[in-house]
Amino acid sequence: MFAGSKFAAFLFDMDGTVLNSIAAAERVWTKWAERHGLDVTAFLPTIHGRRARETIAALKLPGVDPLAEADLLLKAEAEDLEGIVPIPGAVAFLQSLPPERWAIVTSAPRELALLRIQAAGIPVPA
């Protein structure tokens, strides 16, 4: 499909492309969902790929401030880095690229993304 193509730079999604943080994220969100009386099994699939405040706002829970709850979740996620691992081959592949020619994109806040990148042993883009 791209044979012979040349690219100036690459953008990589974070979760599922260069690292896997699903277990850590789901541990934190499970506790949050239980605290708010949600059906965890039905709720967890809705958290991936969007910002916490959007996920929480979509629930329209009475008396719940999405921004305040998102801040609490960010702190909890920043403290739970257990089991965050690189996708097989990602570290070697990224190290083979010029560091100024690639970046990681994600819906996670920058602070959390950097913690997860470091926890997985992924090189930090330039």
Number of C-alpha atoms within 10 A of each C-alpha: 4 6 5 6 6 7 8 6 12 11 10 14 14 21 24 12 13 21 22 20 22 14 15 20 22 18 15 18 20 18 15 17 17 11 9 12 9 15 11 16 10 8 14 16 10 12 15 15 13 12 14 22 16 13 17 19 15 11 12 11 11 6 6 13 13 19 14 11 16 18 13 13 19 19 14 18 20 18 13 18 20 14 13 22 21 23 16 12 9 16 16 11 10 19 13 9 12 11 14 10 14 17 16 17 13 14 14 18 11 11 11 16 18 18 17 27 24 16 17 21 15 20 15 14 15 9
